[in-house]
Amino acid sequence: MERILIIYKRGRSDAAQLAERLTTWLTSKGFDASARENMADTGTFNPPPPPPMEADAVVVLGGDGTFLSVARQLEDRQIPIVGVNLGGLGFLTEISRERCFEDLENVLAGAYEIEERMRLRVVIERAGREVFSQTVLNDVVINKGALARIVDLYTHIDGCYLTHYRADGLIVATPTGSTAYNLSAGGPIVYPTALAVILTPICPFTLTNRPIILPATAVIRVDLDDKAQDVTLTCDGQVGHRLAPNDRISIAMSPHTLKLIKPTSTDYFEILRTKLKWGQT
């Protein structure tokens, strides 16, 4: 680990200042360190191509949203990544600002583990032609617009018919994403290194449509009917694509995992208790 790239949250002067301090600190220790502001790829239907990342490790300064954005930019590059949260604890940015230098010192000394987090690859086909593809760490969400009618989603698993969801939408989540939109929609929490895919309908018309956990190898196909209107596919809650009638969405496990650097001081269950306020009165 010689070349370290620091990517910090856009529009945050405190993030830029911390990035400058980290760069100076790492350089003084003999590392080839550089820093740059995160690119603006969120909240868009046409994300720009990711910039080059010539590094042995990436340090993200921001929150879980910044981390997800950088994870997408990594694409299939197997560069380990670690997150420093500039607010409280995050599910992905597990190092706090207060422990930043201490935890990174331990990481540089070899006191860390690499967690392999599974990702999903989503492809949209329109009239037999691929029109969109993306790799996601958290989730793929198909949902209707605010004023749109209920959406009909004909869903198959490994070529076998599962069901016809009539709902406000459908969440397809990884274990890492199980604590995001999936949790808010009533889906289960799945340990982040598990190999599984979670299907969670959003406000289903049929109340017996419940979340289902599938093996990671499952290939999920969702077909829209010819009446679909104002339906959008969103990746990690940040990048989206407008869907058209009769579109076909295919979702499968990506062959490329995300390599997450975990300092030995971090505890997933402590993060769960803190974020979800378990045991607090």
ABEGO torsion letter per residue (X at the ends): XABBBBBBBBGBAAAAAAAAAAAAAAAAAGBBBBBBBBBBABGBABBBBBBBBBBABBBBBEBAAAAAAAAAAAEABBBBBBBBBABBBBAABABBAAAAAAAAAAAAAGBBBBBBBBBBBBBBBBGGBBABBBBBAABBBBBBBAABBBBBBBBBBGGBBABBBBBAEBBBBBAAAAABAAAAAGBBBBBAABBBBBBBBBGBABAABBBBBBBAABBBBBBBBAABBGBBBBBGGABBBBBBBGBBBBBBBBABBBBBBBBAABBAAAAAAAAAGBGBX
